[in-house]
Amino acid sequence: RWLAEVSYAAAGLKPDDANEIVNELLKKYEDRITKEGGPWGHTFDEIYDVKTVTPRKEFLELYDKVKKEMEDLGLKFKR
């Protein structure tokens, strides 16, 4: 879901606008990335209720927060 939404939103960006967003994200996350990789993510069953296959509340809240941050950087998501 996230990949699709970001891809659609980024598809219409001008290269300079995309570069600006990437630079802002780099400032925010650069110190977390090492030669060994980035921070560990979460397993499927940590993010989703495996019985209903729906995202857990805390991850939906995180999704909405990050999506808002991306909108503030200039991505225009389809509603």
PDB file of N, CA, C and O in Angstrom:
ATOM      1  N   ARG A   1       0.833  -1.199   0.000  1.00  0.00           N
ATOM      2  CA  ARG A   1       0.000   0.000   0.000  1.00  0.00           C
ATOM      3  C   ARG A   1       0.872   1.253   0.000  1.00  0.00           C
ATOM      4  O   ARG A   1       0.666   2.161  -0.806  1.00  0.00           O
ATOM      5  N   TRP A   2       1.846   1.296   0.910  1.00  0.00           N
ATOM      6  CA  TRP A   2       2.698   2.475   1.020  1.00  0.00           C
ATOM      7  C   TRP A   2       3.481   2.699  -0.266  1.00  0.00           C
ATOM      8  O   TRP A   2       3.529   3.815  -0.783  1.00  0.00           O
ATOM      9  N   LEU A   3       4.078   1.665  -0.769  1.00  0.00           N
ATOM     10  CA  LEU A   3       4.868   1.781  -1.987  1.00  0.00           C
ATOM     11  C   LEU A   3       4.020   2.297  -3.141  1.00  0.00           C
ATOM     12  O   LEU A   3       4.459   3.162  -3.900  1.00  0.00           O
ATOM     13  N   ALA A   4       2.819   1.775  -3.274  1.00  0.00           N
ATOM     14  CA  ALA A   4       1.940   2.214  -4.366  1.00  0.00           C
ATOM     15  C   ALA A   4       1.557   3.688  -4.203  1.00  0.00           C
ATOM     16  O   ALA A   4       1.619   4.450  -5.167  1.00  0.00           O
ATOM     17  N   GLU A   5       1.168   4.089  -3.006  1.00  0.00           N
ATOM     18  CA  GLU A   5       0.747   5.476  -2.801  1.00  0.00           C
ATOM     19  C   GLU A   5       1.885   6.456  -3.050  1.00  0.00           C
ATOM     20  O   GLU A   5       1.688   7.485  -3.696  1.00  0.00           O
ATOM     21  N   VAL A   6       3.068   6.146  -2.545  1.00  0.00           N
ATOM     22  CA  VAL A   6       4.218   7.028  -2.739  1.00  0.00           C
ATOM     23  C   VAL A   6       4.627   7.063  -4.208  1.00  0.00           C
ATOM     24  O   VAL A   6       4.961   8.122  -4.738  1.00  0.00           O
ATOM     25  N   SER A   7       4.600   5.909  -4.862  1.00  0.00           N
ATOM     26  CA  SER A   7       4.968   5.849  -6.281  1.00  0.00           C
ATOM     27  C   SER A   7       4.042   6.702  -7.131  1.00  0.00           C
ATOM     28  O   SER A   7       4.506   7.461  -7.981  1.00  0.00           O
ATOM     29  N   TYR A   8       2.748   6.587  -6.913  1.00  0.00           N
ATOM     30  CA  TYR A   8       1.792   7.405  -7.670  1.00  0.00           C
ATOM     31  C   TYR A   8       1.991   8.889  -7.387  1.00  0.00           C
ATOM     32  O   TYR A   8       1.929   9.711  -8.301  1.00  0.00           O
ATOM     33  N   ALA A   9       2.229   9.234  -6.124  1.00  0.00           N
ATOM     34  CA  ALA A   9       2.414  10.639  -5.768  1.00  0.00           C
ATOM     35  C   ALA A   9       3.712  11.193  -6.356  1.00  0.00           C
ATOM     36  O   ALA A   9       3.757  12.350  -6.771  1.00  0.00           O
ATOM     37  N   ALA A  10       4.752  10.388  -6.392  1.00  0.00           N
ATOM     38  CA  ALA A  10       6.044  10.851  -6.886  1.00  0.00           C
ATOM     39  C   ALA A  10       6.113  10.883  -8.408  1.00  0.00           C
ATOM     40  O   ALA A  10       6.953  11.585  -8.970  1.00  0.00           O
ATOM     41  N   ALA A  11       5.258  10.144  -9.074  1.00  0.00           N
ATOM     42  CA  ALA A  11       5.322  10.033 -10.534  1.00  0.00           C
ATOM     43  C   ALA A  11       5.188  11.382 -11.234  1.00  0.00           C
ATOM     44  O   ALA A  11       5.761  11.567 -12.307  1.00  0.00           O
ATOM     45  N   GLY A  12       4.466  12.303 -10.674  1.00  0.00           N
ATOM     46  CA  GLY A  12       4.265  13.591 -11.320  1.00  0.00           C
ATOM     47  C   GLY A  12       5.234  14.675 -10.890  1.00  0.00           C
ATOM     48  O   GLY A  12       5.117  15.820 -11.326  1.00  0.00           O
ATOM     49  N   LEU A  13       6.193  14.327 -10.038  1.00  0.00           N
ATOM     50  CA  LEU A  13       7.128  15.342  -9.552  1.00  0.00           C
ATOM     51  C   LEU A  13       8.160  15.713 -10.604  1.00  0.00           C
ATOM     52  O   LEU A  13       8.581  14.876 -11.403  1.00  0.00           O
ATOM     53  N   LYS A  14       8.560  16.974 -10.594  1.00  0.00           N
ATOM     54  CA  LYS A  14       9.693  17.412 -11.390  1.00  0.00           C
ATOM     55  C   LYS A  14      10.961  16.925 -10.680  1.00  0.00           C
ATOM     56  O   LYS A  14      10.969  16.812  -9.454  1.00  0.00           O
ATOM     57  N   PRO A  15      12.020  16.637 -11.420  1.00  0.00           N
ATOM     58  CA  PRO A  15      13.251  16.128 -10.789  1.00  0.00           C
ATOM     59  C   PRO A  15      13.769  17.008  -9.648  1.00  0.00           C
ATOM     60  O   PRO A  15      14.206  16.486  -8.623  1.00  0.00           O
ATOM     61  N   ASP A  16      13.727  18.314  -9.809  1.00  0.00           N
ATOM     62  CA  ASP A  16      14.203  19.193  -8.741  1.00  0.00           C
ATOM     63  C   ASP A  16      13.350  19.073  -7.482  1.00  0.00           C
ATOM     64  O   ASP A  16      13.870  19.121  -6.367  1.00  0.00           O
ATOM     65  N   ASP A  17      12.038  18.916  -7.661  1.00  0.00           N
ATOM     66  CA  ASP A  17      11.141  18.753  -6.509  1.00  0.00           C
ATOM     67  C   ASP A  17      11.388  17.418  -5.811  1.00  0.00           C
ATOM     68  O   ASP A  17      11.401  17.348  -4.582  1.00  0.00           O
ATOM     69  N   ALA A  18      11.583  16.370  -6.593  1.00  0.00           N
ATOM     70  CA  ALA A  18      11.876  15.057  -6.018  1.00  0.00           C
ATOM     71  C   ALA A  18      13.196  15.097  -5.262  1.00  0.00           C
ATOM     72  O   ALA A  18      13.307  14.539  -4.171  1.00  0.00           O
ATOM     73  N   ASN A  19      14.192  15.751  -5.835  1.00  0.00           N
ATOM     74  CA  ASN A  19      15.497  15.855  -5.191  1.00  0.00           C
ATOM     75  C   ASN A  19      15.393  16.591  -3.857  1.00  0.00           C
ATOM     76  O   ASN A  19      16.057  16.228  -2.887  1.00  0.00           O
ATOM     77  N   GLU A  20      14.570  17.609  -3.817  1.00  0.00           N
ATOM     78  CA  GLU A  20      14.369  18.369  -2.578  1.00  0.00           C
ATOM     79  C   GLU A  20      13.764  17.476  -1.485  1.00  0.00           C
ATOM     80  O   GLU A  20      14.186  17.539  -0.330  1.00  0.00           O
ATOM     81  N   ILE A  21      12.797  16.662  -1.841  1.00  0.00           N
ATOM     82  CA  ILE A  21      12.175  15.749  -0.884  1.00  0.00           C
ATOM     83  C   ILE A  21      13.199  14.728  -0.390  1.00  0.00           C
ATOM     84  O   ILE A  21      13.285  14.452   0.806  1.00  0.00           O
ATOM     85  N   VAL A  22      13.975  14.170  -1.324  1.00  0.00           N
ATOM     86  CA  VAL A  22      14.993  13.183  -0.948  1.00  0.00           C
ATOM     87  C   VAL A  22      16.014  13.810   0.002  1.00  0.00           C
ATOM     88  O   VAL A  22      16.413  13.179   0.981  1.00  0.00           O
ATOM     89  N   ASN A  23      16.436  15.029  -0.273  1.00  0.00           N
ATOM     90  CA  ASN A  23      17.398  15.691   0.610  1.00  0.00           C
ATOM     91  C   ASN A  23      16.839  15.910   2.004  1.00  0.00           C
ATOM     92  O   ASN A  23      17.562  15.766   2.990  1.00  0.00           O
ATOM     93  N   GLU A  24      15.564  16.256   2.100  1.00  0.00           N
ATOM     94  CA  GLU A  24      14.934  16.427   3.414  1.00  0.00           C
ATOM     95  C   GLU A  24      14.858  15.091   4.160  1.00  0.00           C
ATOM     96  O   GLU A  24      15.106  15.033   5.364  1.00  0.00           O
ATOM     97  N   LEU A  25      14.518  14.035   3.450  1.00  0.00           N
ATOM     98  CA  LEU A  25      14.462  12.710   4.081  1.00  0.00           C
ATOM     99  C   LEU A  25      15.848  12.248   4.510  1.00  0.00           C
ATOM    100  O   LEU A  25      16.003  11.633   5.565  1.00  0.00           O
ATOM    101  N   LEU A  26      16.845  12.543   3.699  1.00  0.00           N
ATOM    102  CA  LEU A  26      18.218  12.179   4.039  1.00  0.00           C
ATOM    103  C   LEU A  26      18.649  12.856   5.331  1.00  0.00           C
ATOM    104  O   LEU A  26      19.271  12.225   6.185  1.00  0.00           O
ATOM    105  N   LYS A  27      18.324  14.135   5.481  1.00  0.00           N
ATOM    106  CA  LYS A  27      18.652  14.848   6.720  1.00  0.00           C
ATOM    107  C   LYS A  27      18.041  14.149   7.935  1.00  0.00           C
ATOM    108  O   LYS A  27      18.656  14.057   8.997  1.00  0.00           O
ATOM    109  N   LYS A  28      16.830  13.666   7.750  1.00  0.00           N
ATOM    110  CA  LYS A  28      16.099  13.057   8.866  1.00  0.00           C
ATOM    111  C   LYS A  28      16.618  11.665   9.229  1.00  0.00           C
ATOM    112  O   LYS A  28      16.626  11.295  10.403  1.00  0.00           O
ATOM    113  N   TYR A  29      17.049  10.894   8.231  1.00  0.00           N
ATOM    114  CA  TYR A  29      17.379   9.488   8.472  1.00  0.00           C
ATOM    115  C   TYR A  29      18.844   9.122   8.269  1.00  0.00           C
ATOM    116  O   TYR A  29      19.227   7.985   8.545  1.00  0.00           O
ATOM    117  N   GLU A  30      19.661  10.034   7.804  1.00  0.00           N
ATOM    118  CA  GLU A  30      21.048   9.725   7.461  1.00  0.00           C
ATOM    119  C   GLU A  30      21.819   9.110   8.619  1.00  0.00           C
ATOM    120  O   GLU A  30      22.615   8.195   8.409  1.00  0.00           O
ATOM    121  N   ASP A  31      21.600   9.591   9.828  1.00  0.00           N
ATOM    122  CA  ASP A  31      22.358   9.082  10.975  1.00  0.00           C
ATOM    123  C   ASP A  31      21.956   7.663  11.386  1.00  0.00           C
ATOM    124  O   ASP A  31      22.644   7.044  12.198  1.00  0.00           O
ATOM    125  N   ARG A  32      20.871   7.146  10.848  1.00  0.00           N
ATOM    126  CA  ARG A  32      20.416   5.786  11.178  1.00  0.00           C
ATOM    127  C   ARG A  32      20.938   4.735  10.208  1.00  0.00           C
ATOM    128  O   ARG A  32      20.829   3.537  10.469  1.00  0.00           O
ATOM    129  N   ILE A  33      21.504   5.178   9.095  1.00  0.00           N
ATOM    130  CA  ILE A  33      21.950   4.254   8.061  1.00  0.00           C
ATOM    131  C   ILE A  33      23.439   3.990   8.229  1.00  0.00           C
ATOM    132  O   ILE A  33      24.240   4.921   8.317  1.00  0.00           O
ATOM    133  N   THR A  34      23.803   2.712   8.273  1.00  0.00           N
ATOM    134  CA  THR A  34      25.201   2.316   8.413  1.00  0.00           C
ATOM    135  C   THR A  34      25.595   1.449   7.224  1.00  0.00           C
ATOM    136  O   THR A  34      24.765   1.145   6.366  1.00  0.00           O
ATOM    137  N   LYS A  35      26.842   1.059   7.178  1.00  0.00           N
ATOM    138  CA  LYS A  35      27.303   0.156   6.126  1.00  0.00           C
ATOM    139  C   LYS A  35      26.575  -1.182   6.203  1.00  0.00           C
ATOM    140  O   LYS A  35      26.410  -1.868   5.194  1.00  0.00           O
ATOM    141  N   GLU A  36      26.145  -1.543   7.395  1.00  0.00           N
ATOM    142  CA  GLU A  36      25.444  -2.810   7.596  1.00  0.00           C
ATOM    143  C   GLU A  36      23.969  -2.716   7.217  1.00  0.00           C
ATOM    144  O   GLU A  36      23.291  -3.740   7.132  1.00  0.00           O
ATOM    145  N   GLY A  37      23.472  -1.526   6.992  1.00  0.00           N
ATOM    146  CA  GLY A  37      22.069  -1.337   6.625  1.00  0.00           C
ATOM    147  C   GLY A  37      21.383  -0.362   7.556  1.00  0.00           C
ATOM    148  O   GLY A  37      22.029   0.325   8.347  1.00  0.00           O
ATOM    149  N   GLY A  38      20.077  -0.310   7.451  1.00  0.00           N
ATOM    150  CA  GLY A  38      19.292   0.587   8.287  1.00  0.00           C
ATOM    151  C   GLY A  38      18.732  -0.136   9.493  1.00  0.00           C
ATOM    152  O   GLY A  38      19.090  -1.285   9.754  1.00  0.00           O
ATOM    153  N   PRO A  39      17.868   0.520  10.222  1.00  0.00           N
ATOM    154  CA  PRO A  39      17.266  -0.127  11.396  1.00  0.00           C
ATOM    155  C   PRO A  39      16.370  -1.297  10.984  1.00  0.00           C
ATOM    156  O   PRO A  39      15.789  -1.301   9.899  1.00  0.00           O
ATOM    157  N   TRP A  40      16.274  -2.266  11.854  1.00  0.00           N
ATOM    158  CA  TRP A  40      15.404  -3.415  11.592  1.00  0.00           C
ATOM    159  C   TRP A  40      13.952  -2.964  11.562  1.00  0.00           C
ATOM    160  O   TRP A  40      13.560  -2.054  12.291  1.00  0.00           O
ATOM    161  N   GLY A  41      13.175  -3.595  10.730  1.00  0.00           N
ATOM    162  CA  GLY A  41      11.750  -3.298  10.641  1.00  0.00           C
ATOM    163  C   GLY A  41      10.961  -4.185  11.591  1.00  0.00           C
ATOM    164  O   GLY A  41      11.464  -4.587  12.640  1.00  0.00           O
ATOM    165  N   HIS A  42       9.743  -4.484  11.224  1.00  0.00           N
ATOM    166  CA  HIS A  42       8.867  -5.316  12.031  1.00  0.00           C
ATOM    167  C   HIS A  42       8.388  -6.499  11.205  1.00  0.00           C
ATOM    168  O   HIS A  42       8.366  -6.456   9.975  1.00  0.00           O
ATOM    169  N   THR A  43       8.014  -7.535  11.898  1.00  0.00           N
ATOM    170  CA  THR A  43       7.483  -8.707  11.216  1.00  0.00           C
ATOM    171  C   THR A  43       6.019  -8.464  10.856  1.00  0.00           C
ATOM    172  O   THR A  43       5.369  -7.578  11.411  1.00  0.00           O
ATOM    173  N   PHE A  44       5.519  -9.256   9.929  1.00  0.00           N
ATOM    174  CA  PHE A  44       4.134  -9.135   9.495  1.00  0.00           C
ATOM    175  C   PHE A  44       3.177  -9.211  10.682  1.00  0.00           C
ATOM    176  O   PHE A  44       2.263  -8.396  10.803  1.00  0.00           O
ATOM    177  N   ASP A  45       3.390 -10.194  11.556  1.00  0.00           N
ATOM    178  CA  ASP A  45       2.455 -10.363  12.676  1.00  0.00           C
ATOM    179  C   ASP A  45       2.613  -9.295  13.752  1.00  0.00           C
ATOM    180  O   ASP A  45       1.743  -9.168  14.614  1.00  0.00           O
ATOM    181  N   GLU A  46       3.698  -8.524  13.728  1.00  0.00           N
ATOM    182  CA  GLU A  46       3.797  -7.375  14.623  1.00  0.00           C
ATOM    183  C   GLU A  46       2.959  -6.207  14.094  1.00  0.00           C
ATOM    184  O   GLU A  46       2.384  -5.442  14.868  1.00  0.00           O
ATOM    185  N   ILE A  47       2.899  -6.083  12.797  1.00  0.00           N
ATOM    186  CA  ILE A  47       2.186  -4.968  12.171  1.00  0.00           C
ATOM    187  C   ILE A  47       0.703  -5.270  11.980  1.00  0.00           C
ATOM    188  O   ILE A  47      -0.144  -4.390  12.133  1.00  0.00           O
ATOM    189  N   TYR A  48       0.397  -6.524  11.643  1.00  0.00           N
ATOM    190  CA  TYR A  48      -0.975  -6.910  11.318  1.00  0.00           C
ATOM    191  C   TYR A  48      -1.553  -7.892  12.327  1.00  0.00           C
ATOM    192  O   TYR A  48      -0.831  -8.710  12.897  1.00  0.00           O
ATOM    193  N   ASP A  49      -2.845  -7.803  12.540  1.00  0.00           N
ATOM    194  CA  ASP A  49      -3.588  -8.847  13.245  1.00  0.00           C
ATOM    195  C   ASP A  49      -3.712  -9.982  12.232  1.00  0.00           C
ATOM    196  O   ASP A  49      -4.387  -9.837  11.212  1.00  0.00           O
ATOM    197  N   VAL A  50      -3.069 -11.097  12.508  1.00  0.00           N
ATOM    198  CA  VAL A  50      -3.020 -12.171  11.507  1.00  0.00           C
ATOM    199  C   VAL A  50      -4.369 -12.863  11.314  1.00  0.00           C
ATOM    200  O   VAL A  50      -4.585 -13.510  10.290  1.00  0.00           O
ATOM    201  N   LYS A  51      -5.266 -12.739  12.271  1.00  0.00           N
ATOM    202  CA  LYS A  51      -6.594 -13.346  12.107  1.00  0.00           C
ATOM    203  C   LYS A  51      -7.460 -12.551  11.133  1.00  0.00           C
ATOM    204  O   LYS A  51      -8.224 -13.127  10.359  1.00  0.00           O
ATOM    205  N   THR A  52      -7.335 -11.233  11.177  1.00  0.00           N
ATOM    206  CA  THR A  52      -8.174 -10.387  10.318  1.00  0.00           C
ATOM    207  C   THR A  52      -7.385  -9.767   9.164  1.00  0.00           C
ATOM    208  O   THR A  52      -7.966  -9.177   8.253  1.00  0.00           O
ATOM    209  N   VAL A  53      -6.073  -9.901   9.208  1.00  0.00           N
ATOM    210  CA  VAL A  53      -5.160  -9.302   8.231  1.00  0.00           C
ATOM    211  C   VAL A  53      -5.431  -7.797   8.093  1.00  0.00           C
ATOM    212  O   VAL A  53      -5.500  -7.263   6.986  1.00  0.00           O
ATOM    213  N   THR A  54      -5.578  -7.149   9.213  1.00  0.00           N
ATOM    214  CA  THR A  54      -5.740  -5.698   9.243  1.00  0.00           C
ATOM    215  C   THR A  54      -4.603  -5.106  10.074  1.00  0.00           C
ATOM    216  O   THR A  54      -4.153  -5.717  11.042  1.00  0.00           O
ATOM    217  N   PRO A  55      -4.142  -3.918   9.693  1.00  0.00           N
ATOM    218  CA  PRO A  55      -3.050  -3.292  10.445  1.00  0.00           C
ATOM    219  C   PRO A  55      -3.463  -2.992  11.883  1.00  0.00           C
ATOM    220  O   PRO A  55      -4.606  -2.627  12.156  1.00  0.00           O
ATOM    221  N   ARG A  56      -2.519  -3.151  12.780  1.00  0.00           N
ATOM    222  CA  ARG A  56      -2.769  -2.811  14.188  1.00  0.00           C
ATOM    223  C   ARG A  56      -2.844  -1.292  14.322  1.00  0.00           C
ATOM    224  O   ARG A  56      -2.246  -0.554  13.539  1.00  0.00           O
ATOM    225  N   LYS A  57      -3.589  -0.844  15.326  1.00  0.00           N
ATOM    226  CA  LYS A  57      -3.866   0.580  15.519  1.00  0.00           C
ATOM    227  C   LYS A  57      -2.599   1.432  15.536  1.00  0.00           C
ATOM    228  O   LYS A  57      -2.555   2.475  14.883  1.00  0.00           O
ATOM    229  N   GLU A  58      -1.573   1.011  16.267  1.00  0.00           N
ATOM    230  CA  GLU A  58      -0.365   1.830  16.384  1.00  0.00           C
ATOM    231  C   GLU A  58       0.356   1.991  15.043  1.00  0.00           C
ATOM    232  O   GLU A  58       1.000   3.012  14.803  1.00  0.00           O
ATOM    233  N   PHE A  59       0.249   0.984  14.172  1.00  0.00           N
ATOM    234  CA  PHE A  59       0.885   1.094  12.869  1.00  0.00           C
ATOM    235  C   PHE A  59       0.058   1.919  11.900  1.00  0.00           C
ATOM    236  O   PHE A  59       0.612   2.580  11.021  1.00  0.00           O
ATOM    237  N   LEU A  60      -1.253   1.891  12.047  1.00  0.00           N
ATOM    238  CA  LEU A  60      -2.098   2.791  11.245  1.00  0.00           C
ATOM    239  C   LEU A  60      -1.824   4.244  11.614  1.00  0.00           C
ATOM    240  O   LEU A  60      -1.777   5.118  10.749  1.00  0.00           O
ATOM    241  N   GLU A  61      -1.646   4.488  12.903  1.00  0.00           N
ATOM    242  CA  GLU A  61      -1.338   5.846  13.361  1.00  0.00           C
ATOM    243  C   GLU A  61       0.012   6.295  12.819  1.00  0.00           C
ATOM    244  O   GLU A  61       0.160   7.439  12.388  1.00  0.00           O
ATOM    245  N   LEU A  62       0.994   5.404  12.838  1.00  0.00           N
ATOM    246  CA  LEU A  62       2.315   5.722  12.299  1.00  0.00           C
ATOM    247  C   LEU A  62       2.226   5.986  10.796  1.00  0.00           C
ATOM    248  O   LEU A  62       2.845   6.922  10.290  1.00  0.00           O
ATOM    249  N   TYR A  63       1.462   5.166  10.089  1.00  0.00           N
ATOM    250  CA  TYR A  63       1.254   5.324   8.649  1.00  0.00           C
ATOM    251  C   TYR A  63       0.693   6.710   8.344  1.00  0.00           C
ATOM    252  O   TYR A  63       1.190   7.414   7.464  1.00  0.00           O
ATOM    253  N   ASP A  64      -0.347   7.092   9.081  1.00  0.00           N
ATOM    254  CA  ASP A  64      -0.974   8.397   8.873  1.00  0.00           C
ATOM    255  C   ASP A  64      -0.003   9.539   9.180  1.00  0.00           C
ATOM    256  O   ASP A  64       0.018  10.546   8.471  1.00  0.00           O
ATOM    257  N   LYS A  65       0.796   9.381  10.233  1.00  0.00           N
ATOM    258  CA  LYS A  65       1.763  10.411  10.617  1.00  0.00           C
ATOM    259  C   LYS A  65       2.817  10.597   9.524  1.00  0.00           C
ATOM    260  O   LYS A  65       3.113  11.724   9.127  1.00  0.00           O
ATOM    261  N   VAL A  66       3.376   9.500   9.046  1.00  0.00           N
ATOM    262  CA  VAL A  66       4.418   9.582   8.022  1.00  0.00           C
ATOM    263  C   VAL A  66       3.839  10.104   6.707  1.00  0.00           C
ATOM    264  O   VAL A  66       4.491  10.871   5.999  1.00  0.00           O
ATOM    265  N   LYS A  67       2.625   9.691   6.387  1.00  0.00           N
ATOM    266  CA  LYS A  67       1.983  10.180   5.170  1.00  0.00           C
ATOM    267  C   LYS A  67       1.807  11.702   5.237  1.00  0.00           C
ATOM    268  O   LYS A  67       2.038  12.395   4.246  1.00  0.00           O
ATOM    269  N   LYS A  68       1.407  12.216   6.380  1.00  0.00           N
ATOM    270  CA  LYS A  68       1.257  13.663   6.581  1.00  0.00           C
ATOM    271  C   LYS A  68       2.605  14.363   6.419  1.00  0.00           C
ATOM    272  O   LYS A  68       2.684  15.424   5.800  1.00  0.00           O
ATOM    273  N   GLU A  69       3.661  13.772   6.972  1.00  0.00           N
ATOM    274  CA  GLU A  69       4.993  14.349   6.831  1.00  0.00           C
ATOM    275  C   GLU A  69       5.402  14.418   5.355  1.00  0.00           C
ATOM    276  O   GLU A  69       5.997  15.400   4.912  1.00  0.00           O
ATOM    277  N   MET A  70       5.078  13.376   4.611  1.00  0.00           N
ATOM    278  CA  MET A  70       5.409  13.354   3.185  1.00  0.00           C
ATOM    279  C   MET A  70       4.594  14.400   2.420  1.00  0.00           C
ATOM    280  O   MET A  70       5.102  15.021   1.486  1.00  0.00           O
ATOM    281  N   GLU A  71       3.349  14.592   2.808  1.00  0.00           N
ATOM    282  CA  GLU A  71       2.526  15.626   2.193  1.00  0.00           C
ATOM    283  C   GLU A  71       3.126  17.007   2.484  1.00  0.00           C
ATOM    284  O   GLU A  71       3.151  17.877   1.613  1.00  0.00           O
ATOM    285  N   ASP A  72       3.602  17.196   3.704  1.00  0.00           N
ATOM    286  CA  ASP A  72       4.220  18.468   4.071  1.00  0.00           C
ATOM    287  C   ASP A  72       5.488  18.729   3.259  1.00  0.00           C
ATOM    288  O   ASP A  72       5.869  19.881   3.052  1.00  0.00           O
ATOM    289  N   LEU A  73       6.139  17.661   2.800  1.00  0.00           N
ATOM    290  CA  LEU A  73       7.333  17.810   1.970  1.00  0.00           C
ATOM    291  C   LEU A  73       6.989  18.053   0.503  1.00  0.00           C
ATOM    292  O   LEU A  73       7.865  18.404  -0.287  1.00  0.00           O
ATOM    293  N   GLY A  74       5.721  17.871   0.133  1.00  0.00           N
ATOM    294  CA  GLY A  74       5.318  18.172  -1.232  1.00  0.00           C
ATOM    295  C   GLY A  74       4.677  17.056  -2.023  1.00  0.00           C
ATOM    296  O   GLY A  74       4.251  17.285  -3.155  1.00  0.00           O
ATOM    297  N   LEU A  75       4.589  15.853  -1.473  1.00  0.00           N
ATOM    298  CA  LEU A  75       3.898  14.782  -2.203  1.00  0.00           C
ATOM    299  C   LEU A  75       2.399  15.007  -2.144  1.00  0.00           C
ATOM    300  O   LEU A  75       1.852  15.355  -1.098  1.00  0.00           O
ATOM    301  N   LYS A  76       1.751  14.807  -3.258  1.00  0.00           N
ATOM    302  CA  LYS A  76       0.289  14.948  -3.321  1.00  0.00           C
ATOM    303  C   LYS A  76      -0.307  13.565  -3.560  1.00  0.00           C
ATOM    304  O   LYS A  76      -0.254  13.032  -4.668  1.00  0.00           O
ATOM    305  N   PHE A  77      -0.872  12.998  -2.506  1.00  0.00           N
ATOM    306  CA  PHE A  77      -1.459  11.660  -2.580  1.00  0.00           C
ATOM    307  C   PHE A  77      -2.858  11.729  -3.164  1.00  0.00           C
ATOM    308  O   PHE A  77      -3.586  12.699  -2.957  1.00  0.00           O
ATOM    309  N   LYS A  78      -3.221  10.688  -3.895  1.00  0.00           N
ATOM    310  CA  LYS A  78      -4.588  10.566  -4.388  1.00  0.00           C
ATOM    311  C   LYS A  78      -5.482  10.219  -3.205  1.00  0.00           C
ATOM    312  O   LYS A  78      -5.077   9.457  -2.327  1.00  0.00           O
ATOM    313  N   ARG A  79      -6.662  10.756  -3.173  1.00  0.00           N
ATOM    314  CA  ARG A  79      -7.588  10.500  -2.055  1.00  0.00           C
ATOM    315  C   ARG A  79      -8.530   9.403  -2.397  1.00  0.00           C
ATOM    316  O   ARG A  79      -9.382   9.044  -1.584  1.00  0.00           O
TER     317      ARG A  79
END
